[in-house]
Amino acid sequence: MIKILLVLLLLLASGCTQSLYMQGRKSADEGRYDEAVDILYRDIQKNPGSYEAWRELGVAYYKKGDLLKAEDALKQANNIQPDARSNLYMGLIFEQRKQYDQAIGAYSSSLNMESDKKTGQMLRSYLNRLIALKMKEDARKTIADENAIDVASIPDNSIAVVDFDGSHLSPELAPIAKGLAEFTAGDLSKVSSLKVVDRMKLDAILNELKLSSSQYANPATSPRMGRLLGSRNVVTGSVLDIGEGGIRLDGAIVNTVDSATEMTAPTEGKVQNFFAVQKDFVFKIIDSLGINLTKEERDAIEEVPTESFLAFMAYCRGLDYQSRGMPDAARQEFQTAAGQDKNFTQAAGKLQAMAPGGPDSFEGFESSVTEASEKALEVTGLDAAQVSNIINSGFIQNYIDFDRFGYIPFRPPVLLDEGVIVIIRGDLDAQ
């Protein structure tokens, strides 16, 4: 019985801290934000090192609409101990200010800190929308300020791969032009000495300019494309049907600064051997740039994403639909590609990035993700301070006996009238 009394005393001693924290959360949940702020400040005065109290103070300020104070409190919480919920709300603050870079960084940090499953799924889906939105905003600013671009400041090792011209192919085969360009950019990114422009940025610029494939694949327009993309070199290509199941890929590397154009030797092969054609083309580009590959880089480039022609064609159609703003059709094609080849990681990645059901506005995302975060926080076990006190008392010898909510696995706690939880384990009066 002595041990039970000791536990009660420890729980009561730590109860003030817990009750202030829980009262503050309850007040915030019920919309009494000023009251929540006052209670949480009292909690912080007693325990200034409580990242949870600082975090919930930031959440209360956020719900109150005071973004500046919310940011300060959440930063303090992260300085003590970063966690997924703090970074989620930091992301919401940044996005409201249209600071998309910072918002993307905060949301990504929240994901990396093991957000609960539902919140993580929402974040992952929404991040894709936010990145696309940022790219679109950046594209608008870039085009508006085009005359102010200093080409001399563009890194020498930067390179962009625009979509290849497939206008001379049959409608059924035309999407492979987009796929060949996509995989070419991916292979060039495996070369450590090159800085490859993100193709999402390319799509954003092209959508703003409203150019056709044949227009932006034309070497004559490449210098402008290079300036807008911030790339010193631009790779263009044109795919032709040469009959009997064969294709030919002609490419060029255009220098943004002086408009110098270097044509690559034509690459030909059977359409069924699509990656043989694409890999040959990549190595010709690298040779033209005068780059000596390491064995590791060469081996990485030679890796084939899929040997399934059906999977490759479905993937290319997915890229085509995606570029035309047809997400449902694109998703279906990526699903087909992933189904044709379970090891086709690029198809699986595209499919995951386009997961349906995500919110299509900030307001919808904010409402959904904050609700999910609140539900994930709803626990009825001991708080961290109480667990620490019980362990330090020696009543429980091993902290791993507690789960993340303060419970001993499979041993339900006993709830007393005052809301204090006592955990009884074993025969405490046994000799």
PyMOL commands that set and color helices and strands:
alter all, ss='L'
color gray80, all
select helices_A, chain A and resi 2-29+33-46+51-64+67-80+84-96+100-112+117-144+146-148+151-153+176-188+199-209+213-216+219-229+271-288+295-302+309-323+327-340+345-353+362-377+384-393+399-401
alter helices_A, ss='H'
color red, helices_A
select strands_A, chain A and resi 158-161+195-196+233-243+246-255+261-263+267-270+414-415+421-422
alter strands_A, ss='S'
color yellow, strands_A
deselect
rebuild
show_as cartoon
